Amino acid sequence: MLLNITTEHKPATDLGFLLHKHPDKFQSIDLSIGKAHIFYPENSEERTTASLLLDIDPIDMVKGGRNLSGKGFSLGQYVNDRPYVASSFMSVAIAKAFSTAMNGKCSNRPELVNVKMPFQVTISVLPAPRGGETLIRKMFEPLGYKVELEPHVLDEEFMHWGDSKYFTLKLSHTVTLQSLLSHLYVMIPALDNDKHYYVSQNEIEKLLEKGKGWLSNHPEKEQITRRYLFNLNSLSRQALDRLNDHEGSKEFMDNANTKELEKKETLHQQRLSIVLGKLKESGAKKVLDLGCGEGKLIRMLLKEKQFSEISGMDVSYQALMRCKDRLHWDDMAPRQRERINLFQGALTYKDRRLEGFDAAAIVEVIEHLDENRLKSFERVVFESAKPKTVVLTTPNGEYNVLFESMEAGTMRHTDHRFEWSRTEFETWGKRIAKNNNYKVQFFPIGEEDDKVGAPSQMAVFEYGN
Ligand code: SAH
């Protein structure tokens, strides 16, 4: 992962003074997960470029039980994009390599600190979420940057796969170096949204310090703050309160797609209520939420006295952190907290922690598994964990034609591996039931259309006859 900062300021060699790094030396600094190298591929009065190269060691990332590699599948901790993309590691490297410049100091040439210079910045690989191009522009353009983006295709051999979520980003603007570095420090992890370390209160201080003088007036400050703080609501609210000069906390949501989101939210709420109803009906006391995500269902289960033991499992550590945050884990009454057990695990590996439950909910999870892993999933849940009741939901792919904003042939979420028709789901469900001595019933979720059915579908499995 490479960051280039170029200037044609006269004399361009001033950049070396400002960065506090000698242009003739190749320098390296240690990071917790590898090294960062600083060097100057060109240095003349006309044009100087300083480069910061991250050299991340994927093995370092998992040493000592640390899983710093973010989301994903089991091998994901070794095979992931972290070594190659600009992420929060880059921010750590910027802060460490250029701390003097970031603090607005330059002992040899103090007058340079406030000089606005024409800069061009290239970030070789920047990951951005869906709609990334718009988001990147919305973040940088209000600060005066000219933004050029070059998307990268997923695979040149298979052009029809389309673009990946990675871009090369070129920025140009005339600003002070200190501002430039602060903008990059905040925006890079906000775009990546996959923090490699535990996000704590301390992050608010860093955000406010680096965002000083520009973030509070930025039209996207809410989105930037929320993403930088990794969608942890409690932290984002605090930060925004302080950014807004204690004007009071605001509810924040992306404005653009509010309508679609609201629609999806209602469907999801409806889905969770139906699932909750089925779990209650089953008479279960000890329940499992498999692929619990940020724990919406867990919060609903907690309100029902019937459930004495509520366990949530997810493969994503970040999702579990968000789940704890939304539950206000640290401030929870001990008796409530005792009812809950959250743990990380994958649904494709046999796991003794999943045994001994009356019921399990698996809401909108199976479509995230590769189809060739569904056999393992079946063994883990229906053969080994074997709860008496299993309530499982998945999208109904037939309904997608009715989603206006969806392109033909695409899926509702970039991480979905399949979206089954009703027949596909029922065939699969009936086979599972037959193989494992369960009975199964199917239900639609959401408003039903004559031709394509309801947006979501549910199967309720009961063990035995
Ligand atoms: N059930 C939640 C979240 C659904 S999103 C809800 O309805 O709100 C799908 C979730 O499944 C994500 O949190 C994802 O991390 C999790 N997941 C994906 N693959 C998984 C696996 N193999 N094992 C466990 N969880 C998985």
Boltz pocket constraint, residues with backbone or C-beta under 6 A from the ligand:
constraints:
  - pocket:
      binder: B
      contacts: [[A, 290], [A, 291], [A, 292], [A, 293], [A, 294], [A, 295], [A, 296], [A, 297], [A, 313], [A, 314], [A, 315], [A, 316], [A, 319], [A, 345], [A, 346], [A, 347], [A, 348], [A, 362], [A, 363], [A, 364], [A, 365], [A, 368], [A, 369]]
      max_distance: 6.0
